[in-house]
Amino acid sequence: MPGVRAIAVTFKLPLSWRSNCSIFAIASISRTATEFQMIVTAVSLAMKTPAYQQMSAIPTLLEDDCSIDARVGNRVRRMRRKANLTQEQLGARVHLSRSQIIAVEKGERGLYARELVTWAKILKCSFNDFLV
């Protein structure tokens, strides 16, 4: 949609939930930054309530969130192959070891948005190619 931006916010979870996952609140925003900050604050406060922590949907949310890393990893692998780069070559360009590239491609290591921007430039694709 024209004029609408998707913004991803990562919340750190207590270790009691699952230590290697985050919850992504993705919102389509065409409002002011102040309104968005209020939304983020409301979501983060709601996540601290006992009622939210006891919801049965929480494990499903976490599993879905972890699958985001796996889907992005699959797309990274596809884009790397399309660019005719080995894992070692990509690793050298993004300053990661081959084992770290493997972890990204398996979805075991997530990427920050700023990393995806860099990777998109190196792999000559768009940021959205990793997400769609």
C-alpha positions as CSV (number, residue, x, y, z in Angstrom):
1,M,0.0,0.0,0.0
2,P,1.4,3.4,-0.8
3,G,2.2,5.6,2.2
4,V,2.2,2.7,4.7
5,R,5.4,1.5,6.3
6,A,6.0,-1.8,8.1
7,I,8.0,-1.4,11.2
8,A,9.3,-4.4,13.2
9,V,10.0,-4.1,16.9
10,T,11.8,-6.8,18.9
11,F,10.9,-7.4,22.6
12,K,13.3,-9.4,24.7
13,L,11.5,-12.3,26.5
14,P,12.2,-13.5,30.0
15,L,14.3,-16.7,30.1
16,S,11.3,-18.6,31.5
17,W,9.6,-18.2,28.1
18,R,12.3,-19.2,25.7
19,S,15.8,-17.8,25.7
20,N,16.6,-17.8,22.0
21,C,13.4,-16.1,20.6
22,S,12.0,-12.7,20.5
23,I,8.5,-11.5,19.8
24,F,8.1,-9.3,16.7
25,A,5.3,-6.8,16.8
26,I,4.9,-5.8,13.2
27,A,2.6,-2.9,12.6
28,S,1.6,-1.1,9.5
29,I,2.0,2.5,10.4
30,S,0.9,5.7,8.7
31,R,0.7,7.6,11.9
32,T,3.1,9.9,13.8
33,A,6.2,8.6,15.6
34,T,4.6,9.5,18.9
35,E,1.6,7.4,18.2
36,F,3.8,4.5,17.3
37,Q,5.8,4.9,20.5
38,M,2.6,4.8,22.5
39,I,1.6,1.5,20.7
40,V,5.0,0.0,21.4
41,T,4.8,1.1,25.1
42,A,1.3,-0.4,25.4
43,V,2.4,-3.7,23.9
44,S,5.5,-4.0,26.1
45,L,3.5,-3.2,29.2
46,A,0.8,-5.7,28.2
47,M,3.5,-8.3,27.8
48,K,4.5,-7.9,31.5
49,T,1.0,-8.7,32.8
50,P,0.4,-12.1,34.4
51,A,-2.7,-12.6,32.2
52,Y,-0.6,-12.3,29.0
53,Q,2.1,-14.6,30.4
54,Q,-0.5,-17.3,31.1
55,M,-2.1,-17.2,27.7
56,S,-2.1,-20.5,26.0
57,A,-1.2,-18.8,22.7
58,I,2.3,-17.8,23.9
59,P,4.1,-21.0,22.8
60,T,2.5,-20.7,19.4
61,L,3.6,-17.1,19.1
62,L,7.2,-18.2,20.0
63,E,7.2,-21.1,17.6
64,D,5.9,-18.8,14.8
65,D,8.5,-16.2,15.6
66,C,11.3,-18.8,15.5
67,S,10.1,-19.9,12.1
68,I,10.6,-16.3,10.9
69,D,14.3,-16.8,11.3
70,A,14.1,-20.1,9.4
71,R,12.2,-18.5,6.5
72,V,14.6,-15.6,6.4
73,G,17.5,-18.1,6.4
74,N,16.0,-20.0,3.5
75,R,15.7,-16.8,1.6
76,V,19.3,-15.8,2.4
77,R,20.5,-19.2,1.1
78,R,18.4,-18.8,-2.1
79,M,19.8,-15.2,-2.7
80,R,23.4,-16.3,-1.9
81,R,23.1,-19.1,-4.5
82,K,21.5,-16.8,-7.0
83,A,24.5,-14.4,-6.5
84,N,26.8,-17.4,-7.1
85,L,28.5,-16.9,-3.8
86,T,29.8,-19.7,-1.5
87,Q,29.1,-19.5,2.3
88,E,32.8,-18.6,2.7
89,Q,32.6,-15.7,0.2
90,L,29.4,-14.3,1.8
91,G,30.9,-14.6,5.2
92,A,34.0,-12.7,4.1
93,R,31.8,-9.9,2.8
94,V,29.6,-9.6,5.9
95,H,32.5,-10.4,8.4
96,L,31.1,-13.7,9.7
97,S,32.5,-17.2,9.7
98,R,31.2,-19.9,7.5
99,S,29.6,-21.6,10.5
100,Q,27.8,-18.4,11.3
101,I,26.5,-18.2,7.8
102,I,25.3,-21.8,8.1
103,A,23.5,-20.9,11.4
104,V,21.8,-18.0,9.6
105,E,20.7,-20.2,6.7
106,K,19.3,-22.8,9.1
107,G,17.4,-20.2,11.1
108,E,19.5,-20.7,14.2
109,R,20.9,-17.2,14.1
110,G,18.5,-14.3,13.4
111,L,19.5,-11.2,11.6
112,Y,18.8,-7.6,12.6
113,A,17.1,-5.3,10.1
114,R,20.3,-3.3,9.7
115,E,22.2,-6.6,8.8
116,L,19.5,-7.5,6.2
117,V,20.0,-4.1,4.6
118,T,23.8,-4.8,4.3
119,W,23.2,-8.3,3.1
120,A,20.7,-7.1,0.4
121,K,23.3,-4.8,-1.0
122,I,25.9,-7.5,-1.1
123,L,23.5,-10.1,-2.6
124,K,22.1,-7.5,-5.1
125,C,18.5,-7.9,-4.0
126,S,16.0,-5.9,-2.0
127,F,15.4,-6.0,1.7
128,N,11.9,-7.3,1.0
129,D,13.3,-10.3,-0.8
130,F,14.3,-11.7,2.6
131,L,10.8,-11.2,4.1
132,V,8.3,-12.1,1.3
